[in-house]
Amino acid sequence: MTVSELSGVGTAVHQPPSVNKRSHILIVDDEPEIAESLADFLVKKANFLVSSARDGQEAIDLLEATVADSSQEVDLVLLDMRMPNLSGLDVLNWIRDHATLQYTRVVLLTAAAGSSEKVEALTAGADDYITKPYRPQELLARVNTIWRTQQLEKQLQRQSQQLAALNRIGQTVAATLEITELLATA
């Protein structure tokens, strides 16, 4: 089942034939040609699973649907900053305020080249900021950098959980040994 089917939202989901767990990227742009060409590029060049939303509300609906189904988890949102109704900053603020999605990576894309827009986006919690028109290879390099960092953080989190479990086991073994020693001396 795709995110589109889960949410009932009319999003385009591009899925190449391989079924391995791939990073899932959500592209949010009110210009369908940009979203479609970017999606095609990311699928062909890096085999990402790519969903797209036409506006901020559709993006929020899609992200909400992924919370209910962790197999559809979005790893990265490529978000147009200037959209009608809900802007990219509005969606970014919603993501950062969401208990489950707050650590989702977000890259803002915009035609605004001024440093004040960049500062505003980064201050609001964007992980990166790319000015349109962007070179697809540069965007892919930035996406891959964010993806690698995210994978390392996930690995660190798993190892931390394993270490905590081993620590609990060690404490249980130590307590059992103390009880055994007490019983032996009694």
Buried (B, 14 or more C-beta within 10 A) or exposed (E): EBBBEBBEBEBBBBEEEEEEEBBBBBBBBBEEEBBBEBBEBBBEEBBBBBBBBBBBBBBBBBBBBBBEEEEBBBBBBBBBBBBEEBBBBBBBBBBBEBEBBEEBBBBBBBEBEEEEBBEBBEEBBBBBBBBBEBEEEEBBEBBBEBBEEBEEEEEEEEEEEEEEEEEEEEEEEEEEEEEEEEEEEE
